[in-house]
Amino acid sequence: MPQTSKEYDFERLEEGRQRLKKRRENQALLTAAESAVLAALPEVFTPVDQVAAKAAMPQGQLLAALTKLELLDLAESAPGSRFRKK
């Protein structure tokens, strides 16, 4: 039986709520350095060197934190070493 528009919208809303809940749970797993990187990340794609300057940490440490943030679905990357907060 095909889904109605309202059923589909409700399912999408619930999926979004579950993703948000998971992201909040994942934030509790972060170290202080990873939390600082997350706080320094804007919501638009930004070059990694600008994020490093804002987070005031070496690029190597920053890239390790960004990798973990991506794995925890808290950040995403784009071509050209650009990152943003999800």
Backbone hydrogen bonds in HBPLUS format (Angstrom, degrees):
<---DONOR---> <-ACCEPTOR-->    atom                        ^
c    i                          cat <-CA-CA->   ^        H-A-AA   ^      H-
h    n   atom  resd res      DA  || num        DHA   H-A  angle D-A-AA Bond
n    s   type  num  typ     dist DA aas  dist angle  dist       angle   num
A0008-TYR N   A0004-THR O   3.02 MM   4  6.26 162.3  2.05 154.4 159.2     1
A0009-ASP N   A0005-SER O   2.91 MM   4  6.11 161.5  1.95 149.9 155.0     2
A0010-PHE N   A0006-LYS O   2.93 MM   4  6.09 156.7  1.98 146.8 153.1     3
A0011-GLU N   A0007-GLU O   2.98 MM   4  6.20 159.0  2.02 148.3 153.7     4
A0012-ARG N   A0008-TYR O   2.97 MM   4  6.24 159.5  2.01 151.7 157.2     5
A0013-LEU N   A0009-ASP O   2.92 MM   4  6.09 155.6  1.98 146.8 153.8     6
A0014-GLU N   A0010-PHE O   2.91 MM   4  6.14 159.3  1.95 150.4 155.8     7
A0015-GLU N   A0011-GLU O   2.90 MM   4  6.11 155.9  1.96 147.7 154.5     8
A0016-GLY N   A0012-ARG O   2.98 MM   4  6.17 156.7  2.04 145.5 151.5     9
A0017-ARG N   A0013-LEU O   2.99 MM   4  6.28 152.8  2.06 146.0 153.6    10
A0018-GLN N   A0014-GLU O   2.96 MM   4  6.21 155.4  2.02 148.3 154.7    11
A0019-ARG N   A0015-GLU O   2.96 MM   4  6.25 156.3  2.02 149.7 155.9    12
A0020-LEU N   A0016-GLY O   3.00 MM   4  6.19 159.9  2.04 148.6 153.8    13
A0021-LYS N   A0017-ARG O   2.93 MM   4  6.12 157.3  1.98 147.4 153.8    14
A0022-LYS N   A0018-GLN O   2.96 MM   4  6.16 157.4  2.02 146.8 152.6    15
A0023-ARG N   A0019-ARG O   2.94 MM   4  6.20 155.0  2.00 147.2 154.1    16
A0024-ARG N   A0020-LEU O   3.02 MM   4  6.29 157.1  2.08 148.5 154.2    17
A0025-GLU N   A0021-LYS O   3.00 MM   4  6.30 154.4  2.07 146.3 153.5    18
A0026-ASN N   A0022-LYS O   2.87 MM   4  6.10 154.0  1.93 148.2 155.8    19
A0027-GLN N   A0023-ARG O   2.96 MM   4  6.21 143.1  2.10 144.8 154.3    20
A0028-ALA N   A0025-GLU O   3.17 MM   3  5.47 136.9  2.36 102.2 113.2    21
A0029-LEU N   A0026-ASN O   2.96 MM   3  5.29 152.7  2.03 109.2 117.8    22
A0030-LEU N   A0027-GLN O   3.31 MM   3  5.53 168.1  2.32 109.5 112.9    23
A0035-SER N   A0031-THR O   2.92 MM   4  6.13 153.9  1.98 149.3 156.8    24
A0036-ALA N   A0032-ALA O   2.95 MM   4  6.18 148.5  2.05 143.9 152.5    25
A0037-VAL N   A0033-ALA O   3.03 MM   4  6.36 151.8  2.11 146.5 153.8    26
A0038-LEU N   A0034-GLU O   2.96 MM   4  6.21 161.3  2.00 147.3 152.4    27
A0039-ALA N   A0035-SER O   2.91 MM   4  6.13 155.1  1.97 145.6 152.4    28
A0040-ALA N   A0036-ALA O   2.97 MM   4  6.17 139.0  2.14 138.3 149.5    29
A0040-ALA N   A0037-VAL O   3.04 MM   3  4.96 122.4  2.39  93.2 108.4    30
A0041-LEU N   A0037-VAL O   3.01 MM   4  6.22 125.1  2.32 144.7 158.8    31
A0041-LEU N   A0038-LEU O   3.27 MM   3  5.22 143.3  2.41  95.6 105.7    32
A0085-LYS N   A0042-PRO O   2.83 MM  43  5.82 166.5  1.85 152.8 157.2    33
A0046-THR N   A0083-PHE O   2.88 MM  37  5.38 151.5  1.96 135.6 142.3    34
A0083-PHE N   A0046-THR O   2.93 MM  37  5.38 156.1  1.99 142.8 142.8    35
A0050-GLN N   A0047-PRO O   3.07 MM   3  5.56 130.9  2.32 110.2 122.1    36
A0051-VAL N   A0047-PRO O   3.23 MM   4  6.64 153.6  2.31 148.7 156.6    37
A0048-VAL N   A0081-SER O   2.91 MM  33  5.80 142.0  2.06 175.1 170.5    38
A0052-ALA N   A0048-VAL O   2.86 MM   4  6.07 155.8  1.91 149.3 156.3    39
A0053-ALA N   A0049-ASP O   3.06 MM   4  6.23 154.5  2.13 138.5 144.6    40
A0054-LYS N   A0050-GLN O   3.06 MM   4  6.26 158.6  2.10 143.3 149.0    41
A0055-ALA N   A0051-VAL O   2.80 MM   4  5.98 153.3  1.87 150.5 158.3    42
A0056-ALA N   A0052-ALA O   2.82 MM   4  5.77 119.7  2.19 136.8 151.8    43
A0057-MET N   A0052-ALA O   3.39 MM   5  5.73 155.7  2.45 143.5 150.5    44
A0062-LEU N   A0058-PRO O   2.94 MM   4  6.17 157.9  1.99 152.9 160.2    45
A0063-LEU N   A0059-GLN O   2.75 MM   4  5.92 161.8  1.78 155.6 159.0    46
A0064-ALA N   A0060-GLY O   3.14 MM   4  6.37 152.7  2.21 143.4 150.3    47
A0065-ALA N   A0061-GLN O   3.06 MM   4  6.32 158.4  2.11 146.2 151.8    48
A0066-LEU N   A0062-LEU O   2.80 MM   4  6.09 158.7  1.85 154.2 160.9    49
A0067-THR N   A0063-LEU O   2.96 MM   4  6.09 151.4  2.04 142.2 149.2    50
A0068-LYS N   A0064-ALA O   3.18 MM   4  6.49 159.5  2.22 146.5 151.0    51
A0069-LEU N   A0065-ALA O   2.89 MM   4  6.18 159.6  1.94 151.4 157.7    52
A0070-GLU N   A0066-LEU O   2.90 MM   4  6.13 149.9  1.99 145.7 153.3    53
A0071-LEU N   A0067-THR O   3.00 MM   4  6.29 158.1  2.05 148.1 154.0    54
A0072-LEU N   A0068-LYS O   2.93 MM   4  6.18 143.0  2.07 148.3 158.5    55
A0074-LEU N   A0069-LEU O   2.80 MM   5  5.07 167.1  1.81 163.6 159.3    56
A0073-ASP N   A0070-GLU O   2.99 MM   3  4.97 160.0  2.03 106.4 111.0    57
A0086-LYS N   A0074-LEU O   2.97 MM  12  5.30 173.0  1.98 128.6 127.1    58
A0076-GLU N   A0084-ARG O   2.99 MM   8  5.66 154.7  2.05 155.9 162.8    59
A0084-ARG N   A0076-GLU O   3.02 MM   8  5.66 144.8  2.15 155.9 165.6    60
A0078-ALA N   A0082-ARG O   2.82 MM   4  5.21 143.0  1.96 149.7 151.3    61
A0082-ARG N   A0078-ALA O   3.43 MM   4  5.21 177.7  2.43 139.3 139.2    62
